[in-house]
Amino acid sequence: MKAVILYDSKTSGGSTEALIDAIGLQLAESGAYVEKVKCKALADYSFIREFDLVILGAPVYYFLVASQLLGALNYGNLKINLKRKKIAMFLTCGSPEAMAAVLYLPQLKIHLVRNKILVEKIFPSNVFHDNSVIDTFVQDVLYEYNKTLKSRIGSLKWTIEAQEWLDSVPSFLQGKIKDGAEEFAKAMGYKEITCDVLEEAKGEIGG
Ligand SMILES: Cc1cc2nc3c(=O)[nH]c(=O)nc-3n(C[C@H](O)[C@H](O)[C@H](O)COP(=O)(O)O)c2cc1C
């Protein structure tokens, strides 16, 4: 999985950047390829198409999410390049979580109503150094991301014969076989699950 952390902050090496580095490290340890990119309102964001997951992160200054990220969404081409992207987002701030959820997160979310937002998180200043909170955020992002892959796998077409064969298998095995067969078919580039594909996939999904 290729992830980009797109962030804004006025403070070089400040709390937002420290969080991003910790998040990036954990994602990389889980096997993801991770880049971090600092926002400029009018930059070209077409590079985002290369990434599977976009994590937006920014602090709040004077009741507004940091201006370069908001500017990129409002005036730049970020929003259009985020189309159909899976997104996670977080804010750092001095306010309590509940207040920030009402006042600040909507400033980002209003631009992303058509996106799949996997996880949204507020990091108030009292948790900046709490590794377990960062850990939970990363685990939640990975869990939600993997869930979307599974549901995409589930959208492969089955021929009537292959579906009939699946229906004939004891129901407690059907889920495992279905996921295994679809994963195999996807890896092989097959568009449809046929009886031949099931035969081929047998070895992969445990006979
Ligand atoms: C000038 C300034 C204004 C701030 N305004 C707010 C604010 O309106 N609401 C809030 O919850 N936090 C506010 N904060 C707290 C910051 O959002 C928080 O400290 C954040 O982690 C700073 O990120 P940074 O270290 O990357 O700059 C403000 C901080 C600064 C320095």
The ligand as an SDF file (V2000), in Angstrom:
LIG
                    3D

 31 33  0  0  0  0  0  0  0  0999 V2000
   -0.7860   30.8420   17.3390 C   0  0  0  0  0  0  0  0  0  0  0  0
   -1.5560   29.6530   17.8000 C   0  0  0  0  0  0  0  0  0  0  0  0
   -2.9490   29.6450   17.7280 C   0  0  0  0  0  0  0  0  0  0  0  0
   -3.6700   28.5250   18.1650 C   0  0  0  0  0  0  0  0  0  0  0  0
   -5.0350   28.5270   18.0710 N   0  0  0  0  0  0  0  0  0  0  0  0
   -5.7360   27.4170   18.4730 C   0  0  0  0  0  0  0  0  0  0  0  0
   -7.1500   27.3980   18.3930 C   0  0  0  0  0  0  0  0  0  0  0  0
   -7.8040   28.3400   17.9670 O   0  0  0  0  0  0  0  0  0  0  0  0
   -7.7950   26.2940   18.8180 N   0  0  0  0  0  0  0  0  0  0  0  0
   -7.1180   25.2070   19.3170 C   0  0  0  0  0  0  0  0  0  0  0  0
   -7.7520   24.2200   19.6820 O   0  0  0  0  0  0  0  0  0  0  0  0
   -5.7800   25.2020   19.3890 N   0  0  0  0  0  0  0  0  0  0  0  0
   -5.0690   26.2730   18.9970 C   0  0  0  0  0  0  0  0  0  0  0  0
   -3.6910   26.2700   19.0640 N   0  0  0  0  0  0  0  0  0  0  0  0
   -2.9900   25.0550   19.5090 C   0  0  0  0  0  0  0  0  0  0  0  0
   -2.3920   24.3230   18.3350 C   0  0  0  0  0  0  0  0  0  0  0  0
   -3.4030   23.8820   17.4460 O   0  0  0  0  0  0  0  0  0  0  0  0
   -1.6030   23.0980   18.7960 C   0  0  0  0  0  0  0  0  0  0  0  0
   -0.6410   23.4950   19.7310 O   0  0  0  0  0  0  0  0  0  0  0  0
   -0.9490   22.3940   17.6350 C   0  0  0  0  0  0  0  0  0  0  0  0
   -0.4660   21.1660   18.0840 O   0  0  0  0  0  0  0  0  0  0  0  0
    0.1970   23.2050   17.0530 C   0  0  0  0  0  0  0  0  0  0  0  0
    0.7950   22.4580   15.9850 O   0  0  0  0  0  0  0  0  0  0  0  0
    2.2810   22.7560   15.4780 P   0  0  0  0  0  0  0  0  0  0  0  0
    3.2050   22.4100   16.6160 O   0  0  0  0  0  0  0  0  0  0  0  0
    2.4850   21.8630   14.3080 O   0  0  0  0  0  0  0  0  0  0  0  0
    2.3110   24.2120   15.1160 O   0  0  0  0  0  0  0  0  0  0  0  0
   -2.9770   27.4050   18.6720 C   0  0  0  0  0  0  0  0  0  0  0  0
   -1.5830   27.4080   18.7440 C   0  0  0  0  0  0  0  0  0  0  0  0
   -0.8670   28.5250   18.3120 C   0  0  0  0  0  0  0  0  0  0  0  0
    0.6440   28.5160   18.4200 C   0  0  0  0  0  0  0  0  0  0  0  0
  1  2  1  0
  2  3  1  0
  2 30  2  0
  3  4  2  0
  4  5  1  0
  4 28  1  0
  5  6  2  0
  6  7  1  0
  6 13  1  0
  7  8  2  0
  7  9  1  0
  9 10  1  0
 10 11  2  0
 10 12  1  0
 12 13  2  0
 13 14  1  0
 14 15  1  0
 14 28  1  0
 15 16  1  0
 16 17  1  0
 16 18  1  0
 18 19  1  0
 18 20  1  0
 20 21  1  0
 20 22  1  0
 22 23  1  0
 23 24  1  0
 24 25  2  0
 24 26  1  0
 24 27  1  0
 28 29  2  0
 29 30  1  0
 30 31  1  0
M  END
$$$$
